[in-house]
Amino acid sequence: MFDVIWTDCAQETYDLLKLKALQSRANRKQKQKTKSTKDEGLFKQVHNTIQKLKSNTRHTGLHTHEYDDLDHPYNQNEKVFEAYAQNNTPGAYRVFWCYGPLKGQLTIIEISPHP
């Protein structure tokens, strides 16, 4: 089990997605609708991706692979990885992460739609 460290950018994005999901849920409950909104679904997918990363960075559902376009925040010689929060969706969200700064930790660098 890894401890998760967040960059400011990743934490802001996660918090914004969570806020949108909570607002959508409250609005949906007020209108007495049962079907989850896109905002709720997106947050759930991103949250589940991070939970899977915490327990197994090689989980097959994450489709984890190296990503070269971001710099490692602690050591330029180390690798940055991309994990899928969504797949087969226009602008599918990805979670970019790396190991460190300490053993047993991983850092969420960025959460963003696929370019």
N, C-alpha and C positions, 0 to 999 in steps of 0.2 A: 504494500500500500504506500503510495507516494503522498507526500505533503505538497500542496499546490501553492505556488507563489504566483502573484499576478503583476504584470506591468500595469502602469496607470491606464494606458490605452485599453488594454483588455478588460480591466475592472470596470471602466466607464461603459464600455460596450455591453458587458454582461449585465450591469445594473440597469442600463437603459432598456435592454430586451426584457428584463424582469419587470420593470415598471410598466412597460407597454402591455405585457401579458396580464399583470394584475389589474390594470385599468380595463382592459378588454373583458376580463373575467367578471369584474364588478358590473360593467355595463351589460354584459350578457345575462347575468343573474337578475339584474333589475328588469330586463325585458323578458325574463322567464324563458330564455332560450337554452337548449341543452347542448347544442353542437359547439365544440371549441372553435375559437377564432384562429386565424393564421398566426397572429402574434403569440397566442398561447402555445400553439404547436411548435413554432420556431424556438421559443424559450425552452420548452420541454426537450427538444432535440439537442440544443446546445448544452443544456444542463446534463442530459444523459451522456453526451459525448465526454464531458469533463469527468463525470463519475466513472465511466469506463476507463478513461486515461489513468485515473487515480489507482485503479485496481490492476489494470493490465494494459500497458501501452501498446501491446501487440494484438489486442483484441481484433478479430477478423472484421467485425462490422465497422471498424474505424477506418479501414483502408489506409493506414498510416504509411507515409513514405517521406523521403527527404524532400526538403524544399530549399532551393538555392537563392531565392530572391529576397530573403530577409537575413539580416545579420544576427548572429548569436549575441545576446546581451552581455555575456560574461566572458566568453572566450571565442575569438574570431576563428579559431581552428576547429571548433566543435560544430556539430550538425544541428540544424533546425528542421523540425518535422511538421507535416500537415496531416490533420485528421479530419475526416468527413463528418460533419454534423448532419448534412443532407446530401442526397445524391439524386441524379436525374431530375433536377429542379432548376429552372432558369435562375441564375444568381445564387446557387446553392451555397449555404454557409459552410465555412471551414474554420477549424481551430488550429492555430499555429503555435507550436510549443517547442521546448527544448528541455534537456536534463539540466539540473542544477538550480541554484548555485552550489548547493551541497549534495552529498550523497543522500539518496532517498527523497529528493525533492525534484519537482518539475515545475517549469515556469510557463504559464500561459502568456504568450507574447502578444497575440492578436486574435480577434474573432471578427471575421468579415465575410462578405459574400465573395464567391469565386469570381475572379476578374474575367 
